[in-house]
Amino acid sequence: MTENFYLLLPEELPTSYNLSESIKNKLSNSLSLLSQHSLSSCQVQQAINSLFEILGTEEILSNGELPEQVYDEYFNIRRVQPQKGVAKCLVLAASTLSARKLFDDITGHYLSTPPLQSEAMECWVKSHWVFISLIQGLIICCLRFESELQAGNLKEAAIELETASALMLGSAVAMEMAGSFSTAAYLAEVRYTMPNQFSGIMMQDHSFLISIWRRLHPVFASLPEQLKPQHEQFTFSYKMIATAHKSVCEKFNGKEEGSLLSPQCKATDMLSRFESGRLRMLNASREVRMAEDWLSFDKKQSMELSFVSYRNLLMRVFGLSELASSFTPATEVVKLNSLELMTR
């Protein structure tokens, strides 16, 4: 597989930016595709190409001076380093549209029909691309939540936390999609390709996100009362990611197999320890809902709603919020998810 996925470095992700009217209009038209239920792969690719065309002579590819990243190299991820803020906005929009295109290309088919053995590696890599793109959106949400809370803007902070919940639910779907092929296909096509001590904790985006969560730990412990429902949704959504990850791990490795990172430790036990640590970091209540709800969750709808939320997030980042009124806001996304879970 020679195809690459282009992403910004996590520390370069814009959380707000003032753009010219011409760029705003271009981005608004392109981002509207994220909230449509049915569109052709060609449509999305044309929008991606259009965004990159605006960059002109901007340096959009890594110049080779970055330290080699094992995780990025394995998943064919190329980090983009544009120097101008507007170029970062364009690259972020393009990478998000690329993730939506991948969702349209592979999710619908693979969630209903398991991939053939020969398709396992492609499914594995591209599902991780969708996952990482949504994690980048989660990083932006957490940073915006932090700044809005510091400014005393509780309504805006609630929107960012709600959006983060919707993006994490989509990430959980992407993780499950990565394990949608057979164990035999995994062992034959995927497992042997990963280097020793390989782990998702090597991902730059993961490390950056965890650093934000560590900083927010005391904040989560003392949230205003009106943000408690959003925080509950947030911790529940993290529980969904952890459950999906353990489910894929158990499917492919069983309950007794060691991890690539620490072969002497059971992989599922390691993931449970990571989960407990993350829930403590997020200051989750002991009453966090059981992740067995994941078994009856509408995963396709959740992914679609995640991209609606991502679209509205980018509209806020790019100063386009006034153009987003006709689309489902993040609050409605989380409300729909909550109602569905409570009625099952």
N, C-alpha and C positions, 0 to 999 in steps of 0.2 A: 504494500500500500504506500504510494508516494504522495498522496494528498496531505496538505498541511492545514492547521487551524491557527488563525492569527488572533492574538490577544494582547492587550496592554499588560504591562507589569502591574501587579495589584496596588503598589504604592503610587502609580500614575493615574489611577482611576479618578475621573473628575466627579465631584459631588455637586458642583454648581458652576455654570459658565454663561456669560453673556455673549450671544451670537448675533451676527448681522441678520437682517430680515431675509435676505436671499438664502442664507444657510438654514435659517429657521424653517422656511417653507420647504426646502428640500428634505430636511430631517423629518418634518411633520408628515409629509407624504410617504416617506419610506417607513416610518415607525407605525403608521396606521395599519400596515400589513401584519404587525404582531398581534393585533386584536381581531383579525378576521378568522373565521372558522374554516373557510374553504378557499384556498388559493393555490395556484399552480407553482411548482418548483421554479419554473421559468420566471414568473413574476418576482419572486423573492431574489433570485439571482440577478435579475436586471437592476433591482434596487441596490443590491450590494455593489455591483459594478459601478453604478451611478455615484455612490458615495465615494468609492475609491478614486473615481475620475476627478472629483473635486480637489483631491489632495495634490494633484499636479506633481510638482517635483519634491514634495515632502518626503523625508526619509521614513518610509513606513516599514522597512524590514530591519531586523537586528543587524548591526554592523559587525557582529562576530566578537565583540569585546566583552560581552557578558560571560560570567563564569558558566561553565557547562552545567546544565540542570538535567539530572538523570530522568526525573519524572517527565519534564517537557520533551526531552529527546525520545523517550519511549513512546509517548502519545503523539508525536509529530506536531507539537505545539511550537509555534514561532512567536516570540515576543516582539511586539512592535514598539518602536521608540521615537515617535514623532516629537519634534521640539516645540511645536506651537499647540496651545490649548485647543484651538478649533479642530486641529487634526486629531487630537486625542478623542474629542467628541465624535468625530466621523468614524474613527476606528472602532470605538465602543459600540456605536450604532450598527456598524457593519458586522461585528462579531456576534451581536445579539440576533440580528437577522439571519446570520449563518446558522446559529443554534436553532432558530425557528424552522429554517429550511431542513435541517437534519431531522427535527421532530416530525415534520411532514413526510420526509423521505422514508424514515425507518420505523418510527414508533408505531404507527397504525398497523403496519404489516407484522412486525415482530411481536406485538402484544397479543395478536390473534393466531399467528402461525410462527412457531419457533424457527429461528434461522437454521439453514443447513450447516453442516460442519464446516464447509468451505466459506461460509459467511460469518463464522463466529468471530474472527479477529476484527473484521470491519465493524460488526455490531459492538464489540467490546470498546474499540477506540472511539467510534463516533458517539456512543452513549456517554462516554466520559467527557467528550467535548461539550455536549449539552449540559452535563452536570457542572463542569467548571464555569461555563458561561453564567449559569444561574448563581453559582457561588460568588462570582464577581458582582452580580447585582445585589446579593446579600451583603457584601462588604460595603457597597455604596449606601445601602439602607442603614446599616449599623452606624456608619460615620455620620450620616445625616440625622439619625435619631439622637446621637450623642450631642451634636451641635444644636439641634432644636431644643433639647431638654435643657442644655446649659443656658440657652436664651430665654427659657421659661415659656416656650411655645408648646404647650401640652397637646393641643389639637394636632399640630403638625408632627410632633413626636409620635403620637398614636398612629398616624397614617404610615409613618416609616416602619414602625414595629409591625403593623398589620401587613404591610407589603413584604417585609422580611419573612413573615410566616408563610405567605403564599409562595414565595420563591423557594423556601425550604421544602415545602410539600412537592413542588415541581422537581426539585433536586432528588427527592426520594424516589419519584417515578423514574427519573433518569438512571438512578442507581439500580433499580429493579430491572429496567430495560437492558442494562449492561449484563445482567445474568439471565437473559431470556432464552439462551440456547442450552443444549444438553450438557451434562457433566462430562460425557465422553468427548464432546466437541471442545470443551474447556481444556481438558487434559491433553488432547491431541494438538490443538491449535494455539492455545493462549498461555497456559501455565509455563511451558518451557521457554517462552520468549522473555519472561520477566527476569531481570538480574537478581542475584542474591541480595537479601536485605531490602528488597524493594517494598515500598509502602506509600500509601496515600499521604502520609504525614510529610513526605518529601515535597509535596506540591507547594509552590510559593504562595498561592492564594490561600491554602489552608493555614499555613504558618501566620500569614498576615491577619487572617480572620481571627485566629485564636489569640493573637496579641491584642486585638480590639476587645474581644470578650473578656480577657484578663483585666483590661483597663476598666471595663464596664461592670465588673463584678460587684464593687461596692454600690454602684448606681442601681443595679438590679435589686440589691438588698434593701434599698430605701426609696423605691418608686412611689410617686404620689398615688393615692387610692384610685384615681380615675384611669390610671394606666395599668391597673392589675389585670383586667380582662385581656388586654392585648399581650401582656407578659405571659399569661397562661397559655394563650394561643401560640406564642413564640416558642415556649418550652415544649409544648405538645408537638409542634412541627419538627423541632430538633429530634424528639423521640421517634418520629416517623422516619427520618433519615437514618438514625441508628438502627432501627428495626429492619429497614430495607437492606442496609449494609450487612448486618448479621445474617439475614436470610440468604443473600447471595453467597456469603462466605460459607455458610453451613451447607448450601446446596452443592457447591463445588469441592469443598474440603472436608465435609463432615464435621462432627463435633470434636474429634480427637486430633485432627491434623494440625501440625505446627504452622506458624505463619512464616512468610519469607523474611520478615524483619527479625523475628526471634523464633527460630525453628524449635527451640526447646519448650516453647509456650504454645498452648492451644490457641489457635487463631480466634475462635469465638470467645474464649475467656479474655483475651486481650481487648477485643472490641467491647466487651461488657465493662471492663475497667475504664476504657476510654470514655464510654458513655456515662458512667457514674461521675467521672471527673468533670466532664463537660456540663452535666446537669447541675453539679455543685457550683461550677463557674457561673452558670446562668442563674443561680439562686432559685432553681425550680422547687416548687412545693412538693411535699411528699405525696400529695393527692394528684399529681400529674396523671392524666388519663392513660389507661393502658394502651399500648401500641397494637394490641390485637385488633383494634378498630381498623388498622391498615388492611386487614384481610378483606373487608367489605367496602373499602374506599374506592370511589370512581376515579381511577388513575388517569384516564384520558382527559376527563373534564378538569382534573386538577392541573395537568400540564397546560392545557389551553388557558385556564385562568391565571396560571403563573406568568404566561407571556403577556396577558392583558395587564397584569400588575407591573411587569417589567416595562412594558410600553409606557404606562403612566408614570413610573419612576423616572424614566429617561426624559419624559416631557417636563417633569419638575426640574431635573438636573439642567436641561437645556433652556429653561425659561419658557416653555411652551404650554404651561398648565392651562392657560385660558383656552387652548385649542382642544383640550381633552374632555370637555364636558359631555360629549355624546358617547363616551365609552365607560364601561363598568369600572368604578373606582376601586381602589384597594380594599376599602371597608366592605364593599359588597362582595368582593372575592372571598374574603375571610368569612363573611356572614353565610355565604352559600356553602362553603366547606363545613362550617360549624353545624348548620341546619341539617346537612346531609348526614353527618356523623350521628347527630342526636336522634334522627328519625330511623336509623337502621337498627 
